[in-house]
Amino acid sequence: MSEKDTGKIVTFELDLDNPPPLTDEQWEQMERLRTMKDKDIDLSDIPEQTGVEKWSRPGLFGGPAGRLRQAAMKEKVLFLDEDVVEGFRKIGDNSPQKMNAVLLEYLSTHRKSA
């Protein structure tokens, strides 16, 4: 097959429980990276910081996503795994009131007796 674009989409699923074995070359690269010192890392292709006022890194508390997380923590918003929401959806009630009732029931049954 040539390198010409065939217009076909190729997909690949990686089984994380059974990853393909690394080649000898990949093991050598891993070892080289493991033993590399910070001073040996080439950072020349990273642009200089502009020092723009109010700039913050994206992530946990930086950037728009960070501000959203901070607001959610202030408002006591609960982030649920997709599996949990899907599970409630499958049983027919994924309303916040139902999820809250389940959490309250859990607390009442697991409350330590004083």
PLY file of the C-alpha trace (Angstrom):
ply
format ascii 1.0
element vertex 114
property float x
property float y
property float z
element edge 113
property int vertex1
property int vertex2
end_header
0.00 0.00 0.00
1.31 3.44 -0.87
1.40 6.45 1.42
-1.35 8.05 -0.68
-4.43 9.07 1.31
-7.06 6.40 0.68
-9.79 8.27 2.55
-10.26 5.33 4.88
-10.30 5.77 8.63
-8.29 3.30 10.65
-9.14 2.78 14.30
-7.19 0.94 16.94
-8.24 -0.02 20.44
-5.55 -0.59 23.02
-6.31 -3.18 25.66
-4.72 -1.57 28.73
-4.96 -4.84 30.63
-2.95 -6.59 27.94
-0.64 -4.05 26.25
1.66 -5.10 23.42
5.21 -5.90 24.56
7.89 -3.25 24.14
10.62 -3.82 21.57
14.28 -3.87 22.55
14.65 -0.41 21.02
11.74 0.90 23.11
13.28 -0.59 26.28
16.55 1.20 25.45
14.70 4.50 24.99
12.88 3.99 28.30
16.16 3.36 30.10
17.75 6.43 28.48
14.82 8.59 29.61
14.85 7.08 33.10
18.49 7.96 33.63
18.36 11.39 31.95
19.12 14.40 34.14
16.88 17.47 34.00
19.76 19.61 32.71
20.08 17.31 29.69
16.52 17.96 28.48
16.38 20.16 25.38
13.88 22.94 26.05
14.84 25.07 23.05
11.56 24.50 21.20
9.42 25.78 24.09
8.43 29.46 23.61
9.41 31.96 26.28
6.72 32.99 28.77
5.18 36.33 27.81
4.58 37.50 31.36
1.06 38.59 30.44
-0.74 39.85 33.52
-3.48 37.56 34.86
-2.09 34.62 32.88
-2.43 31.32 34.67
-1.66 27.81 33.61
-4.55 25.56 32.69
-5.20 22.74 35.06
-6.61 22.22 38.51
-6.98 25.91 39.46
-5.65 27.76 36.41
-7.48 28.96 33.35
-11.21 28.67 32.66
-11.41 25.02 33.74
-9.73 25.85 37.03
-12.13 28.72 37.69
-15.04 26.38 36.96
-13.63 23.85 39.44
-13.16 26.55 42.10
-16.75 27.74 41.63
-18.02 24.16 41.77
-16.12 23.50 45.00
-17.53 26.70 46.52
-21.07 25.66 45.56
-20.52 22.05 46.78
-20.95 20.60 43.30
-20.29 16.88 43.09
-18.47 15.52 40.05
-19.76 12.03 39.23
-18.09 9.36 37.16
-19.78 8.68 33.85
-20.35 5.08 35.00
-22.38 6.29 37.99
-24.58 8.58 35.91
-25.05 5.84 33.29
-25.99 3.35 36.03
-28.70 5.67 37.37
-29.88 6.32 33.82
-30.20 2.58 33.17
-32.41 2.06 36.23
-34.58 4.93 35.06
-33.81 7.74 37.48
-30.72 9.86 37.07
-32.19 12.90 38.82
-30.02 14.75 41.33
-32.72 14.21 43.98
-32.51 10.42 43.56
-28.71 10.45 43.73
-28.85 12.64 46.83
-31.36 10.24 48.45
-29.01 7.31 47.79
-26.11 9.17 49.41
-28.22 10.09 52.44
-29.32 6.46 52.83
-25.69 5.36 52.67
-24.77 7.85 55.39
-27.60 6.78 57.66
-26.67 3.09 57.38
-22.94 3.71 57.88
-23.17 6.31 60.64
-21.06 5.30 63.62
-23.09 4.91 66.77
-22.05 7.39 69.46
0 1
1 2
2 3
3 4
4 5
5 6
6 7
7 8
8 9
9 10
10 11
11 12
12 13
13 14
14 15
15 16
16 17
17 18
18 19
19 20
20 21
21 22
22 23
23 24
24 25
25 26
26 27
27 28
28 29
29 30
30 31
31 32
32 33
33 34
34 35
35 36
36 37
37 38
38 39
39 40
40 41
41 42
42 43
43 44
44 45
45 46
46 47
47 48
48 49
49 50
50 51
51 52
52 53
53 54
54 55
55 56
56 57
57 58
58 59
59 60
60 61
61 62
62 63
63 64
64 65
65 66
66 67
67 68
68 69
69 70
70 71
71 72
72 73
73 74
74 75
75 76
76 77
77 78
78 79
79 80
80 81
81 82
82 83
83 84
84 85
85 86
86 87
87 88
88 89
89 90
90 91
91 92
92 93
93 94
94 95
95 96
96 97
97 98
98 99
99 100
100 101
101 102
102 103
103 104
104 105
105 106
106 107
107 108
108 109
109 110
110 111
111 112
112 113
